[in-house]
Amino acid sequence: MMRGMKLAMLLIALLAPATWADTDGLDDKALADQSVAELRAGITDKHPATYMVLAARLFQQGDKPEAVKWFYVGQIRYRAFLKANPDLDPSGDPALFASLMESVGRPLNEYIGGDVDQWVATIDDAIDWHDSHPDGFLGKDQHRALYASVIAGLKDMRDEIAASKDEIRRQRRENGLENH
């Protein structure tokens, strides 16, 4: 698990200085070099990769439930950004998103899958956070329909997870993973 997180942080460290400086231009520090407090500061105006880096950092520090929430907030915002910009160079943001989904998302989902009720509640918390905070990077008002589509997809996944609780627990047991 931690190997994937380290890989994500390395990838971000290599790419972040040229691509994802703080949008207000005040902080050009690479995402991978920022503290949790620096990542959180003004996050609503930052590139969606920031949410994923924050999730990875929180997970590494042991704040796993909070990490999962930020991962899902980041997923909402990153998916919306990609949908709003379909002509992006596939080797840029689309590739980084895919890498972050694997390297950050896999260990977080493996962790949270051990408690399906908490998983469902955390997805709801992420949606609530997104709904109650602005998106200064992409803009929620300009992209209402796009965000509605992304949120609908996440809610569908949440509902599928809730409906599959017993099956998830069984599969995890068979695969030697912990259930809470």
N, C-alpha and C positions, 0 to 999 in steps of 0.2 A: 504494500500500500504506500508506504512512505517513498519508495523508489519512484512511483508515478508522480507523487507530489514534487519530489526533487526535480524530476524531469520537466514538469510544468514550470517550475520556478526558473530553471535554467533557460528554457525556451523563452519565457517572458523577459528574463534578464538580457537575452541576446537581442530580442526584438523591440522591447519597450522604449529604449532611449530615442529611437528614431521615429516611433509611431504614436505612442500613447502618453505624451506628456499631459499634465493637468491642462484642461481646456482653457483655463483662464490665464495660462502662461506663467503662473507664479511659481510652479514647481516642476522642473524638468528632470527630477530624480526618477530613475527607472522604477517601474512598479515593484520589481523584485527586491529593491533596496529600501522600500518604504515600510515603516512600522504600521501596526494595525491602526493606531490613531491617525497617522498620515493618510492611510488608505481611506478611512472613514470620513475624514474631513472633506466636506463638500462633495461627497460621493455622487450626489444626484446630478452633478454637472460633468462627471467623468465618463470616460470610455467604459463600455460594459465589461471589458476584460478586468477592470479594477475590482468588480464585484467577485469575480472568480479568484483573483489573487487574494483578496480579503478572505474568501472562504478557505482557500488552501492554507493561508497563514493561521487562521483561527483553528482549523483542524489540527495543524502541527502543534499548536500551543495547548491542545486538549479541550478547547471549547467546541466540541463536535456538534451539538444541536444548533448552536448559533451559526456555525460554519455551513451547515446544510441549508439554513434559511437564506443566507447570503448567496449560496450557490444557485438556489432557485430564483431569487431576485435577479441575479446576473443572467440566468438563462432566459428569463422573460425579456429582459432588456436587450440582450445580445440577439436573440431570435428576431425581435422587432427591428433592430438595427439592420440585420441582414436582409429581412424582407423589404425594408424601406429602401435598400440599396442593392438591388439584384445584379447590378453590373460591376460589382467590386471584383478586383483581381482575385481569382480563386486561391492564389498562393498567399494572400494576405489574411484579412479578417475571417473569411470562411474556413481557411485551413487552421488558423489559430483557434477558432471556436471549436472545431472538431477535435483538435488536440486537447483543449481544456476540458471538453466534455468527457474525454477518455481519461486523461491523467488526473484531473481533479474530481470529476463527477463519479467515476467508477468507485474509488474508495469511499466517498461520502455516501453514495447510494448503498454500497455494501454495508456500511455502518448503520445507516438509518433503516435499512430493510429488516434489521433485527427487531424492530418495534413498529409494526405497520400502523398502529394508532398514532404514534408520534410522527411517523412519516406523513400521514394524511394531514395531521394538525400543522406540521411544519410547512407543507405546501400551502395550506390556507394562510398561515402567518406571512409567507412570502408574497402571496397575492395581496393580502391586506396591506403590507408595507408598500408594495408597489402602488396600489390604489391611493394611498394616503400621502404619497411623496411625489414631487415633480420629477420630470425627466428633462433636465436642462441640456443633456447631450443630444437626444433625438427629438424630444418634444412630444408629450402625450396628446395635447390638444390637436396638433396637426396630423396625428396618426391614430385617432380613436379606433377606427375600424381594424386597422392592423393589430393594435394591441388587443382588441376584443378577440380577434382570431387566435392570437398567441395564448391568451388567458383561457379561452375555450379549450384549446388543445391540452393545456396543463390540467384543467379541471377534469377533462375526460380521462387523462392518465391517472389523476388522483382517485377518481371514482373506480377505475379499473383496479387500482391497487387495493382500495378498500374492499371491493367485491371479491378479490382473490386472496384475502388474508390467510385463510387456512392453507391454500396451495403454496403461497410464498413461504409460510412457516415450514411446510413439508419439504419443499425444495431446498431451503436453507439447511434443514436438518440433514438431508441426504448428501449435501455438499460440504458438510462439516462446519457450517457457519452457525454462529450463535443467534439464538432468538431470545428476546427479553420478555 
